[in-house]
Amino acid sequence: MATVILLRHARSAANGAGTLAGRTSGIGLDDRGQAQAAGLVDRLAQVPLRALVASPLRRCVDTLSGLAGQRDLPVETEQDLTEVDYGDWTGRSLRELAEEPRWRVVQQHPSAAVFPGGEGLAGVQARAVAAVRAHDARVSAEHGDEAVWLVCTHGDVIKGILADALGLHLDGFQRIVVDPCSFSVVRYTETRPFVLRINDTGADLSGLLPSEKSSSGDAVVGGSTGG
């Protein structure tokens, strides 16, 4: 199967303000986020991307606009990779939400967390994993198992996808850190996913390019082949 780069959108105006943007429309990138998005062209210069997929929210589409133009690739939007529906919590400050009784559930038992007037994190994980696997299968069928593609989505969505790929119960997904404009990389195979990067904010991604054994479902005995 192909290799997918999971990109969290660059820093948004809501990130800077410490509010929970959720699915609020029209929230773009702040100055720092715009600089982060512009830097994607250089960070991914050595990676031959075959497809770009994004959450339909503006902050994700804007993050990919410069890269898409430079690569002459369309940005496909995928509703099942959109942000969590935080319901009544949408637009509120994180400091204020930390005083809510449900906050502890979100932090310590996220598999049981359902946001008031919104959706549950278990449902978010299910829809996001299914969407990524479907796009991955499509890219593999169209471009081969050595293809690399990228999806730009949201922090909690990526954490759910990574928890699934790691075989980690959703209650442990808060242990995963996904910063704005960071890369996490997963390669799916017929037997298991391999997690190649998590929360990578560096500049060189050439090491994630598929090797001759990339389509194998077998793990390397001893941990690694080394550099």
Disulfide bonds with the S-S distance in Angstrom:
none
